[in-house]
Amino acid sequence: MFAIAASAATALWLLLAVEVPSGTAQIREGLLLGAWRVLYDTELPPTQILLAAIALAVLLAAGVALVEQRISTRSRRSVDHRTDPLAPKLVMARTRGVFAGPVTVTALIPAHDEEHSLPATIASLQAQSHPPERIIVIADNCTDGTVEVARRAGVEVVETVGNTRKKAGALNQVLTRVLPELGDNDTVLVMDADTALDAGFLQTAVARMTSDRALMALGGLFYGEDGSGLLGQFQRNEYIRYAREMRRRDGRVLVLTGTASVFRPAALQAVADSRGTRLPGTPGDVYDTAALTEDNELTLALKSLGALMTSPPQCTVVTEVMPTWRTLWAQRLRWQRGALENLGAYGVTPRTMRYWAQQLGIGYGVIALGAYFLLVTLAVLSSDQWIWFPFWIGLGGLFTLERVVTVWKGGWRARLLAATLLPELVFDAFLDVVYVKGVLDICFGRQASWKHVVHTAPTGTVTSSSTAASQTPVGTGGRP
């Protein structure tokens, strides 16, 4: 992180050498009665100010990395059974010299009216290079053919009884029965019914769990499915950047995505045992049914207990993208509210510091992007001629290059969209509005709710599934 910040600082310094044409100072004031110069200084900032800003940026980047590393190191070395029952040193001590058999996988697929997407999900599990030993579809209040589709695929089906707590409640009902049957090396895969695992996902997960006894959970990296036009490409670019960030973090997970994550039973049981005391929620529940984003909340729960987690780059999944702005709004509002409410429930602790910092960063980004659009508008209204500033053009060029490079693996469509820059800025502004709406809803105590998206099935028929795809990239505040 420090090297990246230093490189950016060097690039900015080089841009200072670009000479600003003297003619740029001869600006004819247009509208707003010349107020433009009061609101914005068109001259190049003094060298001292630029250097100070660069130095602060580098120090901040290095400081965040250092604090995060220290917190992680202390957690891994903890031997406090009361506060960190899942800390690596304690887990290694408990399992030293004990062979619990080969690592197995029990896959749980919560599904609500998913008859059209479920077959591809089950097929992706059965086609794994290391297929799961057991597949259980959790049919939650289904009114379509989900149960019949699952049974035809030859997997187990459990129908929930009286569940009013959505996905979290459905998983809790089944985990209460399944966890006592599992040993230390029997893992649990929780995945969405509209997600397909890439072929080597479970083989990598089993290998990592076999080689590291202290590893308590493993999350997947998700990519967006094809389709849904420009809106779908916005989301795919967003997911590609998030996956790239996770790879650059060397698997240090921000959130155990609900699209597909693998857990050791001991980790889930420790969470259930800690509910109501060290953790928010109802005693005995693995998932907090009051949380809007149950995957993000479970991540915070495991981190609070000292668990070691990772997101290997080989563990990838393909998940749905929202087909309309309306459904995207509902999904992201839920993610954002859920992230903020989760942090509010856990408070400010060493384990949540980074998440709070990211939320503050998002808030700053909302102000910065809004100010950018405002100043561009004022610039157009305040001058009778278009003025080119080489320094800012160079800075904008670097930003555009970064946008293109970070989605390079997405193909030419992803690169073209990133290179045009403005459309993605508009998409970012949309996400900023969602962020503000989420904050206001919490401040005014407005009730949040789950919503469902109606999408076209492969056969051309229409089905519905929850907008809560639960791939919340919340360490980033509900967006990648």
Secondary structure, DSSP 8 states (H G I E B T S, - for coil): -HHHHHHHHHHHHHHTTS---GGGG---B-SGGGTHHHH---S---HHHHHHHHHHHHHHHHHHHHHHHHHHHHHHH---TTT-TT-HHHHHHHHTT----S-EEEEEEEESS-TTTHHHHHHHHHTSSS--SEEEEEE-S--SSHHHHHHHTT-EEEE-SS--SHHHHHHHHHHHHHGGG--TTEEEEEE-TT-EE-TTHHHHHHHHHHH-TTEEEEE-EEEE-S-SHHHHHHHHHHHHHHHHHHHHTTT--S---TTEEEE-HHHHHHHHHHBTTTBSS-TT-SS-TT-SSHHHHHHHHHHHTT-EEE--TT-EEEE---SSHHHHHHHHHHHHHHHHHHHHHH-S-TTTHHHHHHHHHHHHHHHHHHHHHHHHHHHHHHBSS----HHHHHHHHHHHHHHHHTTGGG-HHHHHHHHH-HHHHHHHHHHHHHHHHHHHHHHTT------EEEEE-TTS-EEEEES------GGGSS--
